[in-house]
Amino acid sequence: MKIETEYIKLDSFLKAENIVASGGEAKIIIAEGEVRVNGEVETRRGRKLRPGDRVEAGGETLVVE
């Protein structure tokens, strides 16, 4: 996904990529440790993602552009 700003928050990124249907669902999968950022489990839904970051969730690996 290409972003037009300096960063995008993790929960917003998951919604934009249709990994989750809602912010509530994003909160749950992040809290349960089902999301990795750059290979590390991430439990902060407000984590700022910047171009080049890799997000693994829902069986997919996505790169922020």
ABEGO torsion letter per residue (X at the ends): XBBABABBBAAAAAAAAGABABAAAAAAAAAAGABBBGGBBBABAABBBBBGBBBBBGGBBBBBX
